[in-house]
Amino acid sequence: MPEKRVVLKNCGIVNPISLESYIENDGFKALENAIKMTPTDVIEEIKRSGLRGRGGAGFPTGIKWEMTNKSVSDEKYVICNADEGEVGTFKDRYMIENDPFSLIEGVTIACYAVGAKKAYIYLRAEYNFLIGVLQNAIDQSSEYLKKADVEIEIFEGAGAYICGEESALIESIEGKRGEVRYRPPFPPTEGLWKKPTVIDNVETLMNIPRIMTESADWFSNMGTDRSKGTKVFSICGDVEKVGVYELVMGSPLRELVEGLAQAKDVKMVQIGGASGRIVPYENIDTPLSFETVLGAGGVMVFNSTRDVIEIVRMNAEFFEEESCGKCFPCREGTKRMLEIITRFAEHRAKPRDIKALEDLSETMMLSSLCGLGQAAPNSLMDTLKYYLSEYEMRIR
Ligand SMILES: Cc1cc2nc3c(=O)[nH]c(=O)nc-3n(C[C@H](O)[C@H](O)[C@H](O)COP(=O)(O)O)c2cc1C
């Protein structure tokens, strides 16, 4: 099964610093189509397409837009989440670098649909080298932004993983410390500066011009029942061809790992970065969709020379460092998790440590305030299931 380039269709074809080149390749046709429609009709089209958020949670985009559109307020905002802090994930970076105009067009259509005049692109601190290409695209698109009465500003993050989480991201733009908010209220009713706000991932927004140029039916004909369209993946680790690939939703994981990335001697794959699920090699034919495994699309491949416990320990170290500390289960849980897993890594675990890890994981998953603490135990829980003997070997 070959790659299906829908979101990536312009990458390598359109000159990322030239509006003319973008226009020659159907650029801003989608916006022209959208502004001839009412905002409600645009939202209907996105709802009919079945598009779900590509930032990890998979929330239906059209519904989020509808909620924001219906919230009554003098001001509304659209935020493009380009924080991409998930370990081993670099698809948004690739898309911004190679096709910034599609992102600008997607953001503009989102603003038109929900009634926002101001949009922010929240850019990961480490991606500051993308500011030039992005700002150039914003500047060159000024005529189109004016047509939709939209202003777009780039906001640079400061290097915290938690600021990819939507409510912490909002706090960060408001100039506060990056910590999650208690919810409800959710951003579509009370977001940035307490105003209705849409937050969408880069890839989600880059799907919008495609849907508004082709059609909702064309889009929803691709993929599975509950996962429409394509998905962009970044793949790294023990592979021959590290890179960014786009596949129709529902494609088997093997196609990406052994086909496109040409990995050999695969032991396991982690899908969705450090917080993603572990797929052992025997399940390599798992379809990639929201129904199974997906996350934000960062795929890491590990071959038979890799130590499962060391991988889990490194993940735990990451979460311990990145927890914002607001809620107890995550603040304390990530610390204890690192302590216990380190005992395994150093061959000095106690028999009760396996049960302790299971109890701790369950507590964190059930009671953490946001996805960081809820998903931090994923690789631990999955490896306890698939590679229990590797843990048992390290009990003194
Ligand atoms: C700890 C944490 C980090 C996150 N980081 C990102 C990120 O870097 N980029 C992103 O788009 N979504 C990230 N998310 C998900 C966002 O909270 C939110 O669901 C997403 O931006 C919504 O956009 P979408 O509907 O287009 O996926 C993160 C969530 C959590 C819990």
The ligand as an SDF file (V2000), in Angstrom:
LIG
                    3D

 31 33  0  0  0  0  0  0  0  0999 V2000
    0.6830   16.7700   28.2640 C   0  0  0  0  0  0  0  0  0  0  0  0
   -0.0100   17.0560   26.9680 C   0  0  0  0  0  0  0  0  0  0  0  0
    0.7180   17.5830   25.9020 C   0  0  0  0  0  0  0  0  0  0  0  0
    0.0840   17.8570   24.6950 C   0  0  0  0  0  0  0  0  0  0  0  0
    0.8380   18.3430   23.6700 N   0  0  0  0  0  0  0  0  0  0  0  0
    0.2280   18.6370   22.4870 C   0  0  0  0  0  0  0  0  0  0  0  0
    0.9720   19.1720   21.4090 C   0  0  0  0  0  0  0  0  0  0  0  0
    2.1850   19.3820   21.5140 O   0  0  0  0  0  0  0  0  0  0  0  0
    0.3180   19.4360   20.2520 N   0  0  0  0  0  0  0  0  0  0  0  0
   -1.0400   19.2190   20.1120 C   0  0  0  0  0  0  0  0  0  0  0  0
   -1.5980   19.5070   19.0600 O   0  0  0  0  0  0  0  0  0  0  0  0
   -1.7690   18.7130   21.1260 N   0  0  0  0  0  0  0  0  0  0  0  0
   -1.1670   18.4240   22.2940 C   0  0  0  0  0  0  0  0  0  0  0  0
   -1.9190   17.9400   23.3330 N   0  0  0  0  0  0  0  0  0  0  0  0
   -3.3860   17.8200   23.1360 C   0  0  0  0  0  0  0  0  0  0  0  0
   -4.0770   19.1570   23.3810 C   0  0  0  0  0  0  0  0  0  0  0  0
   -4.4070   19.2690   24.7660 O   0  0  0  0  0  0  0  0  0  0  0  0
   -5.3940   19.2660   22.5820 C   0  0  0  0  0  0  0  0  0  0  0  0
   -6.1670   18.1170   22.7730 O   0  0  0  0  0  0  0  0  0  0  0  0
   -5.1450   19.4640   21.0950 C   0  0  0  0  0  0  0  0  0  0  0  0
   -4.2830   20.5450   20.8260 O   0  0  0  0  0  0  0  0  0  0  0  0
   -6.4780   19.7120   20.4080 C   0  0  0  0  0  0  0  0  0  0  0  0
   -6.2950   19.8050   19.0190 O   0  0  0  0  0  0  0  0  0  0  0  0
   -6.9210   18.7370   18.0400 P   0  0  0  0  0  0  0  0  0  0  0  0
   -8.3600   18.5840   18.3800 O   0  0  0  0  0  0  0  0  0  0  0  0
   -6.6920   19.2910   16.6880 O   0  0  0  0  0  0  0  0  0  0  0  0
   -6.1560   17.4680   18.2600 O   0  0  0  0  0  0  0  0  0  0  0  0
   -1.3060   17.6290   24.5490 C   0  0  0  0  0  0  0  0  0  0  0  0
   -2.0330   17.0920   25.6210 C   0  0  0  0  0  0  0  0  0  0  0  0
   -1.3940   16.7970   26.8080 C   0  0  0  0  0  0  0  0  0  0  0  0
   -2.1940   16.2270   27.9300 C   0  0  0  0  0  0  0  0  0  0  0  0
  1  2  1  0
  2  3  1  0
  2 30  2  0
  3  4  2  0
  4  5  1  0
  4 28  1  0
  5  6  2  0
  6  7  1  0
  6 13  1  0
  7  8  2  0
  7  9  1  0
  9 10  1  0
 10 11  2  0
 10 12  1  0
 12 13  2  0
 13 14  1  0
 14 15  1  0
 14 28  1  0
 15 16  1  0
 16 17  1  0
 16 18  1  0
 18 19  1  0
 18 20  1  0
 20 21  1  0
 20 22  1  0
 22 23  1  0
 23 24  1  0
 24 25  2  0
 24 26  1  0
 24 27  1  0
 28 29  2  0
 29 30  1  0
 30 31  1  0
M  END
$$$$
